Amino acid sequence: MTTTETQQRTAVVDADIHPTIPAANLAARLPEPWRTRFQTFGTRVAPPPAIYPRVRNGGMRLDSYPANGIPGSDLGLIREQLLDAYGIGYGVLIPLQAHSYGAEQPEYAQALCHALNESIREDFLDPEPRLVSSLCVPHESPELSIAEIERYADDPRFVQVLFPGGPETVLGHQKYLPIYRAAAEAGLPVAIHLGGIEQHRGDGWPSFYLEHHCWFGNGMAMLAANLILEGVFEQVPDLQIVLVEGGIAWSAPLMWSLDEAWSLLSADVPRLQRKPSEYFREHFWFSTQPIEEPPNPKHLGMALAQTGMTDRIMFASDYPHWDFDSPTTALRELPKELREEIMNENAYRLYRNLERP
């Protein structure tokens, strides 16, 4: 294998990078009357990093603050600290600002999402070919969400549709099916990142940041089970779901429990035609940060193997958060072949618009 071929094979695909568009830049892209509304009232809830319990700096790396700005807003710093530093082949942007855009007046939410998508396109994707992005949609308004998906369907740099883990109702609700169908028809996975209007449905509002940080998987397990049991994948069989920043190892015991209970309670979920685990393994993907870290690092590979889904796990650095995972040191205890699949191969299979560098 030549040096070039080796570099192509080993170039990292980072499945979770968080950009931020400064409020002034976002406002400049909003038409009236939405610009004045945004400047006067803002959005319905604060973004996830600003909600208690969080550390004072919003959970960001201290060195990720540009001279005059906020973490994730400076492309030059993203290049310096991530893309160039680690030879990233592609980085998938996941803007969290749109998590609070779904429940305002529909037209206002749509204007906010479109301004955010345009900002991402112009400020990040146009000047940096290594970056691709999630598409933000006003998820509480299916018709407007579909219009936004169709607007960007011909731009291969938007590689997935973004949903918050906490919309107004459960993600398996029939209300969201038209959006899922539109995403699947466009060949786009739906990425789900925790946050949104209503958080912590499963374990209640946390008292401590440690409690909050270490059990993201609870929320992911609940929404994954709901999507399966509501029959979403029977109704949208081509839909692929990416669970971002919610752990992985919990999925194996969840599948065991669902299958065991379904054998006795299948009449309760009439839309299901097969075992819940079969839907899980065919429709879900994971990102690695934060990943469960056993005392013996070698046990991680054993835990991941129990899922039967190691071909659906993608590396994520979670830049610029404080618990950033370095591509050079993360997952080092995994078998070499498995680590290589997670660092790039699995992402290339999911995001088919990506061309090898």
C-alpha positions in Angstrom: 0.0 0.0 0.0 1.4 3.4 -1.0 1.8 6.3 1.5 -1.1 8.1 -0.2 -3.4 5.1 0.0 -2.5 4.7 3.7 -3.3 8.3 4.4 -6.7 8.0 2.6 -7.5 4.9 4.6 -6.6 6.4 7.9 -7.9 9.9 7.6 -10.3 10.5 10.5 -13.9 11.3 10.0 -15.1 13.3 13.0 -18.9 12.8 13.4 -19.5 15.5 16.0 -18.1 19.1 15.9 -20.2 21.9 17.4 -20.0 25.2 15.5 -21.7 28.4 16.9 -23.0 31.4 14.9 -22.8 34.6 16.9 -26.1 36.2 17.5 -25.2 39.3 15.5 -24.3 37.2 12.4 -27.5 35.3 12.7 -29.6 38.4 13.0 -28.0 39.9 9.9 -29.3 36.9 7.9 -32.9 37.2 9.2 -35.5 39.2 7.2 -38.0 41.4 9.0 -40.0 41.1 11.2 -38.0 38.2 12.4 -34.8 40.1 12.9 -36.4 42.5 15.3 -38.1 39.7 17.1 -34.8 37.8 17.5 -33.0 40.9 18.7 -35.7 41.8 21.2 -36.9 38.4 22.5 -34.3 35.8 21.4 -35.5 32.2 21.2 -37.7 30.0 23.4 -35.0 28.3 25.6 -31.3 28.7 26.1 -29.0 26.4 24.2 -28.0 23.2 26.1 -24.6 24.5 27.3 -26.2 27.4 29.0 -28.8 25.4 31.1 -28.1 24.3 34.7 -26.4 22.1 35.6 -23.4 23.1 33.6 -20.0 24.3 34.5 -19.6 28.0 34.4 -18.0 28.2 30.9 -20.7 26.2 29.3 -18.7 23.0 29.2 -16.2 24.3 26.6 -12.4 23.8 26.4 -10.7 26.8 27.9 -8.4 27.1 24.9 -11.3 27.1 22.4 -12.2 30.7 23.0 -11.1 32.9 20.1 -9.7 36.4 20.9 -13.0 38.0 20.3 -15.8 35.4 20.2 -17.3 32.2 21.5 -16.1 28.6 21.1 -17.0 27.1 17.8 -17.4 30.4 16.0 -13.9 30.8 14.6 -13.0 28.6 11.6 -9.4 29.4 11.9 -9.3 28.0 15.5 -11.2 24.9 14.4 -8.6 24.3 11.7 -5.7 24.9 14.1 -7.0 22.8 17.0 -8.8 20.1 15.2 -8.7 19.7 11.4 -5.0 20.4 10.8 -3.8 19.2 14.2 -5.2 15.7 13.6 -5.4 15.4 9.8 -9.2 15.2 9.8 -10.5 14.0 6.5 -14.1 15.2 7.1 -15.8 16.8 10.1 -19.5 16.7 10.6 -20.9 19.9 12.1 -23.8 19.7 14.5 -25.1 23.2 15.4 -27.1 23.0 18.6 -28.6 26.5 18.3 -31.6 25.1 16.4 -32.6 22.8 19.2 -34.7 25.7 20.6 -36.1 26.9 17.3 -39.0 24.4 16.8 -41.7 25.7 19.1 -41.9 29.4 18.3 -44.4 30.6 15.7 -43.8 28.3 12.7 -42.6 31.0 10.4 -40.2 32.4 12.9 -38.7 29.0 13.6 -38.3 28.4 9.9 -36.6 31.8 9.4 -34.2 31.0 12.3 -33.3 27.6 10.9 -32.8 28.9 7.4 -30.6 31.7 8.7 -28.5 29.2 10.7 -28.2 26.8 7.7 -27.1 29.7 5.5 -24.6 30.9 8.1 -23.1 27.4 8.3 -22.9 27.1 4.5 -21.3 30.5 4.0 -19.1 30.7 7.0 -17.9 27.1 7.3 -18.7 24.9 4.3 -17.8 27.3 1.5 -14.3 28.1 2.8 -13.5 24.7 4.3 -14.0 21.6 2.1 -13.2 19.2 4.9 -16.4 20.3 6.7 -19.9 19.0 6.1 -23.0 19.7 8.2 -26.3 18.7 9.7 -29.3 20.4 8.3 -31.4 22.3 10.9 -35.2 22.2 10.4 -38.2 23.7 12.3 -39.0 20.2 13.6 -42.4 21.1 15.1 -43.7 22.2 11.7 -43.4 19.2 9.2 -44.4 21.1 6.1 -41.8 23.8 6.7 -39.2 21.2 7.7 -39.8 19.4 4.4 -39.4 22.6 2.5 -36.0 23.2 4.2 -34.9 19.6 3.4 -35.9 20.1 -0.3 -34.1 23.5 -0.4 -30.8 21.9 0.4 -31.3 18.4 -1.1 -28.9 19.2 -4.0 -26.1 20.3 -1.7 -24.1 17.2 -0.8 -22.4 19.0 2.1 -25.5 18.7 4.2 -25.3 15.0 5.2 -28.1 14.6 7.7 -31.1 16.2 9.3 -30.8 17.3 12.9 -33.4 16.7 15.6 -33.2 17.4 19.4 -33.8 14.6 21.8 -36.4 16.7 23.5 -39.0 18.0 21.1 -42.6 18.9 22.2 -43.6 15.3 22.2 -42.0 11.9 21.8 -39.9 11.4 18.6 -42.0 8.4 17.6 -45.1 10.5 17.3 -46.9 10.3 14.0 -46.5 14.1 13.7 -42.8 13.7 12.8 -43.3 10.9 10.2 -43.5 13.3 7.2 -40.1 14.8 8.2 -38.6 11.3 8.5 -39.9 10.3 5.1 -38.6 13.5 3.5 -35.1 12.8 5.0 -35.1 9.2 3.9 -36.3 10.1 0.4 -33.4 12.6 0.2 -31.0 9.9 1.3 -30.3 11.7 4.6 -30.0 10.1 8.0 -31.7 11.8 11.0 -29.2 12.7 13.8 -30.5 13.1 17.3 -28.6 15.1 19.9 -29.9 15.5 23.4 -31.3 18.9 24.2 -34.4 20.8 23.1 -37.5 22.2 24.8 -38.1 19.5 27.4 -35.1 17.6 28.7 -34.5 14.8 31.3 -37.8 13.1 30.7 -36.4 9.8 31.9 -34.5 10.5 35.1 -35.9 13.9 36.0 -34.1 17.2 36.2 -30.5 16.5 37.6 -29.2 18.1 40.7 -25.6 17.8 39.7 -23.6 18.1 36.5 -21.9 14.8 37.2 -25.3 13.2 37.4 -26.3 14.9 34.1 -23.1 14.1 32.2 -22.9 10.5 33.1 -26.3 9.4 32.1 -27.0 10.8 28.7 -27.6 7.2 27.7 -30.9 7.2 29.7 -32.5 9.7 27.4 -31.1 8.0 24.3 -32.4 4.6 25.4 -35.9 6.0 25.9 -36.1 7.7 22.6 -34.7 4.7 20.7 -37.2 2.4 22.3 -40.0 4.9 21.5 -39.0 5.1 17.8 -39.0 1.3 17.5 -42.2 0.6 19.5 -44.2 3.3 17.7 -43.5 1.5 14.5 -41.6 4.3 12.8 -39.3 1.9 10.9 -42.2 -0.1 9.6 -43.6 3.1 8.2 -40.3 4.6 7.0 -38.2 1.5 6.3 -35.2 3.5 4.7 -34.8 5.8 7.7 -31.4 5.8 9.5 -30.9 7.3 12.9 -27.6 8.6 14.4 -27.6 8.8 18.2 -25.1 11.6 18.9 -23.3 12.0 22.3 -25.3 9.5 24.2 -23.1 6.5 24.9 -23.3 3.1 23.3 -22.9 0.1 25.7 -26.5 0.6 27.1 -27.9 -0.5 23.8 -27.1 -4.2 24.3 -29.1 -4.7 27.5 -31.9 -2.6 26.1 -32.2 -4.9 23.1 -32.2 -7.9 25.3 -34.9 -6.5 27.5 -37.1 -5.3 24.6 -36.9 -8.7 22.9 -37.7 -10.6 26.1 -40.7 -8.4 26.9 -41.9 -8.3 23.3 -42.2 -12.1 23.3 -45.0 -11.7 25.8 -46.4 -8.3 25.0 -46.3 -8.1 21.2 -50.0 -7.4 21.1 -49.3 -4.1 22.9 -47.2 -2.8 19.9 -49.2 -4.0 16.8 -47.0 -2.0 14.3 -44.0 -4.2 15.0 -43.6 -7.2 12.7 -40.2 -8.4 14.1 -38.1 -8.4 17.2 -37.3 -4.9 18.5 -33.5 -5.7 18.3 -33.8 -6.3 14.6 -35.1 -2.8 14.0 -32.4 -1.4 16.4 -29.5 -3.1 14.5 -30.8 -2.1 11.1 -31.6 1.6 11.8 -29.4 3.1 14.5 -25.8 4.4 14.5 -23.7 5.8 17.3 -21.0 8.4 17.9 -18.3 7.7 20.4 -18.1 10.7 22.6 -18.8 10.3 25.4 -18.2 6.6 25.4 -18.4 4.3 28.4 -14.9 3.8 29.9 -14.5 0.6 32.0 -11.7 0.4 34.6 -10.0 -2.1 32.3 -9.9 -0.4 28.9 -9.8 -3.7 27.1 -13.3 -4.5 28.4 -14.7 -1.7 26.2 -14.3 -3.9 23.1 -16.2 -6.7 24.8 -19.0 -4.3 25.7 -19.2 -2.9 22.1 -19.2 -6.5 20.7 -22.3 -7.3 22.8 -24.3 -4.7 20.7 -23.6 -6.6 17.4 -23.3 -3.1 15.9 -19.6 -2.3 15.8 -20.0 -1.5 12.1 -22.3 1.3 13.1 -20.1 3.2 15.5 -18.4 6.5 14.4 -15.6 8.4 16.0 -16.5 11.8 17.4 -14.3 14.4 19.1 -17.1 16.6 20.4 -15.0 19.7 19.8 -15.0 22.2 21.4 -16.4 20.7 24.6 -14.2 20.1 27.7 -14.3 16.3 27.4 -13.0 16.5 23.8 -11.6 13.2 22.6 -8.3 13.3 20.7 -8.2 11.2 17.5 -4.7 10.2 18.3 -5.4 8.7 21.8 -9.1 7.7 21.8 -10.1 4.1 21.6 -6.5 2.9 21.6 -7.3 -0.3 23.5 -9.6 -1.5 20.8 -8.4 -4.1 18.2 -6.6 -2.2 15.4 -9.1 -3.2 12.6 -12.1 -2.3 14.7 -10.6 1.1 15.6 -9.9 1.9 12.0 -13.5 1.1 11.1 -14.8 3.4 13.8 -12.3 6.2 13.0 -13.4 6.4 9.3 -14.8 3.4 7.5 -18.2 3.3 9.2 -18.8 7.0 8.6 -18.0 6.7 4.9 -20.6 3.9 4.6 -23.3 6.1 6.2 -22.5 9.4 4.7 -22.3 8.3 1.1 -21.7 11.8 -0.3 -18.2 11.9 1.4 -15.3 11.4 -1.0 -12.1 10.0 0.3 -9.5 12.7 0.7 
